[in-house]
């Protein structure tokens, strides 16, 4: 049997070829990581913001020219299909619960001891008098699957280098917007700014994110504001006070029976 030593010319050549192949592969992998597609960017941002599941405490402040109103809530979610919100303040709204299972949504109103089903036609209506909609609350529509995605370039927004992505709704998607422009931070894949346009390409709402903080196992923006463009002096600010991700929570927790027991 002939033994081939590592020091022979043929062996050295084969070793160099293998190393070169590995370096090229690693370089391509790095290139792909540095240049993700528009959909990959949106998917990473979406997965980061929601996690596999979450549990948190949120304060929402509705600002109007004549008054300001603050609502505090507890939230639970699992994937895109399950979510629940319990209103804890103010007193007049305390105890209300909103439940979403897949494409259906209900509202438990303790003052009248009644569960009201919210029809699809009302998903885009104002939630609790704010500038957020019912759909914003439960995220029935998906920025990943309900839109096409086009990378428009890169842009610096409030000190953060961002990917700028245009999203056009698919023909059969249950989405009210004619177009959405989203800025995703390049460093952390955070949803940093969004512009919502109607079907006539008129800018309707601008959404900004601020205050990146550690929440559970990740850093995320903890303050989100929506500013309507045709309503002077009006906005809504959502502040995340606490949020834990990827916690163990059974799908059975999200049930109409459990709405009355949520604490």
C-alpha distance (Angstrom), angle and dihedral (degrees) to the residues before:
residue distance angle dihedral
X1 . . .
X2 3.80 . .
X3 3.80 116.7 .
X4 3.82 117.2 -147.9
X5 3.78 111.7 -148.3
X6 3.80 121.3 -144.2
X7 3.77 89.7 -125.6
X8 3.81 95.9 63.9
X9 3.81 118.7 108.8
X10 3.82 92.3 -116.4
X11 3.80 93.1 51.4
X12 3.80 92.3 46.7
X13 3.80 90.1 50.1
X14 3.82 91.6 51.0
X15 3.80 91.3 47.8
X16 3.81 92.3 50.2
X17 3.79 90.2 48.6
X18 3.82 91.2 51.7
X19 3.82 92.5 48.1
X20 3.80 91.1 48.1
X21 3.82 90.9 50.7
X22 3.79 91.4 50.4
X23 3.82 91.8 48.2
X24 3.80 92.1 50.1
X25 3.82 91.1 48.7
X26 3.81 91.6 48.5
X27 3.79 89.8 48.1
X28 3.79 92.2 51.9
X29 3.79 90.7 47.9
X30 3.81 89.4 51.7
X31 3.79 91.0 47.3
X32 3.81 91.5 52.2
X33 3.81 90.2 47.9
X34 3.81 91.1 51.0
X35 3.80 93.6 44.9
X36 3.82 107.4 41.0
X37 3.78 119.7 171.7
X38 3.81 121.1 -103.6
X39 3.80 91.3 -104.0
X40 3.81 92.2 49.0
X41 3.81 89.8 52.6
X42 3.81 92.1 50.0
X43 3.80 91.3 46.1
X44 3.80 93.1 51.3
X45 3.81 91.2 48.6
X46 3.79 92.0 47.9
X47 3.80 93.8 48.2
X48 3.80 91.4 48.3
X49 3.80 94.5 50.4
X50 3.81 95.8 49.3
X51 3.82 107.6 24.2
X52 3.79 120.6 -166.5
X53 3.81 87.4 -64.3
X54 3.80 138.0 -12.8
X55 3.79 145.0 -166.0
X56 3.78 123.5 -165.8
X57 3.79 154.3 146.3
X58 3.81 118.3 -117.6
X59 3.79 134.4 -177.6
X60 3.79 119.3 -154.5
X61 3.81 122.7 -164.5
X62 3.78 119.1 -164.7
X63 3.81 111.5 -157.3
X64 3.80 122.1 -160.4
X65 3.82 130.3 166.9
X66 3.82 91.7 -106.3
X67 3.81 102.7 31.6
X68 3.81 148.4 9.9
X69 3.79 126.5 -141.0
X70 3.81 129.5 -169.7
X71 3.81 126.1 -157.1
X72 3.80 125.1 -172.8
X73 3.80 122.4 -158.4
X74 3.78 145.9 171.7
X75 3.80 117.5 -134.5
X76 3.81 136.9 -162.1
X77 3.79 127.8 -177.4
X78 3.79 141.6 170.7
X79 3.78 118.4 -165.7
X80 3.79 116.7 -49.9
X81 3.78 96.1 -52.1
X82 3.80 106.1 59.6
X83 3.80 131.8 50.1
X84 3.79 139.2 146.4
X85 3.81 132.3 -170.2
X86 3.81 125.5 -165.4
X87 3.81 118.3 -165.0
X88 3.82 110.4 -139.5
X89 3.84 100.1 173.8
X90 3.01 152.3 68.2
X91 3.81 101.3 40.7
X92 3.80 95.2 -121.8
X93 3.81 91.8 58.2
X94 3.81 99.0 31.8
X95 3.79 113.9 128.7
X96 3.80 97.9 24.8
X97 3.78 112.1 135.7
X98 3.79 130.2 -161.9
X99 3.79 118.4 -160.3
X100 3.78 130.0 -171.3
X101 3.80 123.7 -170.2
X102 3.80 113.0 178.4
X103 3.83 104.4 -55.3
X104 3.81 98.1 -13.4
X105 3.81 129.3 86.7
X106 3.82 134.3 -168.4
X107 3.81 136.3 -173.4
X108 3.82 121.1 -149.5
X109 3.83 111.1 -154.0
X110 3.83 110.1 -168.2
X111 3.83 95.1 -169.3
X112 3.80 89.9 67.7
X113 3.83 95.9 24.8
X114 3.79 90.5 -126.0
X115 3.79 138.6 131.1
X116 3.80 113.3 -144.4
X117 3.78 121.9 -162.3
X118 3.80 112.5 -138.1
X119 3.81 110.3 -140.4
X120 3.82 122.0 -137.1
X121 3.81 89.3 -108.9
X122 3.82 89.2 66.4
X123 3.81 97.9 47.9
X124 3.78 90.5 96.2
X125 3.81 94.5 47.2
X126 3.82 121.9 107.7
X127 3.80 114.6 -78.1
X128 3.84 114.7 -133.9
X129 3.82 90.6 -20.7
X130 3.82 93.1 -60.1
X131 3.79 133.3 122.7
X132 3.80 89.1 -105.2
X133 3.80 118.0 91.0
X134 3.79 129.9 -137.3
X135 3.78 86.5 -104.0
X136 3.82 92.0 53.7
X137 3.78 87.9 54.9
X138 3.79 98.2 52.1
X139 3.82 98.6 20.9
X140 3.78 94.8 -134.7
X141 3.78 90.1 164.5
X142 3.80 116.1 61.6
X143 3.79 126.8 -137.6
X144 3.81 86.6 -152.0
X145 3.81 104.7 49.3
X146 3.82 104.5 22.6
X147 3.82 97.9 56.9
X148 3.77 142.8 51.5
X149 3.82 113.0 -125.7
X150 3.78 130.7 -141.1
X151 3.79 125.4 -179.8
X152 3.82 107.3 -135.0
X153 3.79 95.3 -177.8
X154 3.77 137.7 -93.2
X155 3.78 129.6 -52.9
X156 3.80 138.5 174.5
X157 3.82 112.4 -119.7
X158 3.83 120.2 -176.7
X159 3.79 92.2 -24.8
X160 3.83 96.2 -45.1
X161 3.81 125.0 110.3
X162 3.80 105.6 -130.6
X163 3.77 143.4 -175.5
X164 3.82 109.1 -122.8
X165 3.81 111.6 -144.2
X166 3.79 131.6 -178.1
X167 3.79 116.6 -147.8
X168 3.81 122.4 -164.2
X169 3.83 117.7 -172.5
X170 3.78 118.4 -116.6
X171 3.83 114.3 -110.7
X172 3.81 94.2 -107.8
X173 3.83 97.3 39.5
X174 3.82 118.7 119.1
X175 3.80 92.0 -126.7
X176 3.80 127.0 131.0
X177 3.80 96.7 -158.4
X178 3.76 123.2 93.0
X179 3.80 91.0 -156.4
X180 3.80 140.2 -4.6
X181 3.80 125.7 -158.3
X182 3.80 113.7 -159.7
X183 3.79 131.2 -171.2
X184 3.83 113.6 -154.7
X185 3.81 119.5 -170.1
X186 3.79 112.1 -114.2
X187 3.78 92.8 -146.2
X188 3.80 101.5 51.3
X189 3.83 107.0 7.6
X190 3.81 91.5 -118.5
X191 3.81 121.6 160.6
X192 3.80 95.2 -116.5
X193 3.80 104.1 167.8
X194 3.81 138.0 1.2
X195 3.78 134.4 -171.6
X196 3.80 119.0 -159.6
X197 3.81 119.3 -155.9
X198 3.79 129.2 -170.7
X199 3.80 125.2 -130.5
X200 3.81 89.9 -85.3
X201 3.82 89.6 57.3
X202 3.80 92.1 -109.8
X203 3.81 117.1 146.0
X204 3.83 109.1 -114.3
X205 3.82 108.2 165.9
X206 3.79 137.3 13.6
X207 3.81 119.0 -156.8
X208 3.81 121.3 -163.0
X209 3.80 130.3 -173.7
X210 3.82 125.5 -153.4
X211 3.80 144.4 164.8
X212 3.80 106.1 48.5
X213 3.81 108.2 -152.1
X214 3.78 139.2 163.3
X215 3.79 110.0 -89.4
X216 3.77 114.7 176.1
X217 3.80 109.1 -50.7
X218 3.82 97.3 -11.5
X219 3.79 146.2 43.4
X220 3.81 114.8 -112.9
X221 3.82 138.7 161.9
X222 3.80 106.5 -87.2
X223 3.80 99.0 -168.1
X224 3.81 123.1 58.7
X225 3.79 124.8 176.5
X226 3.78 131.4 -171.8
X227 3.80 117.9 -156.7
X228 3.83 118.6 -169.6
X229 3.79 109.1 -141.0
X230 3.81 97.3 -145.7
X231 3.83 98.6 44.3
X232 3.79 112.3 75.3
X233 3.79 116.8 -144.5
X234 3.81 93.5 11.1
X235 3.81 129.6 119.9
X236 3.80 143.2 131.7
X237 3.80 124.8 -135.3
X238 3.81 123.0 -160.1
X239 3.82 115.6 -163.4
X240 3.79 122.6 -168.4
X241 3.80 107.1 -142.6
X242 3.80 95.6 176.7
X243 3.80 134.8 -4.0
X244 3.79 134.4 175.4
X245 3.80 122.6 -168.8
X246 3.79 135.6 -153.9
X247 3.79 93.6 16.1
X248 3.78 121.9 158.7
X249 3.79 109.6 -95.6
X250 3.80 126.6 153.8
X251 3.77 122.7 -131.4
X252 3.80 87.3 -126.2
X253 3.80 89.0 69.2
X254 3.80 88.0 72.3
X255 3.80 100.1 71.9
X256 3.78 137.7 122.9
X257 3.81 88.9 -118.5
X258 3.79 90.8 56.5
X259 3.81 93.8 50.5
X260 3.81 90.1 82.1
X261 3.82 91.4 48.9
X262 3.80 99.0 48.5
X263 3.80 112.4 126.1
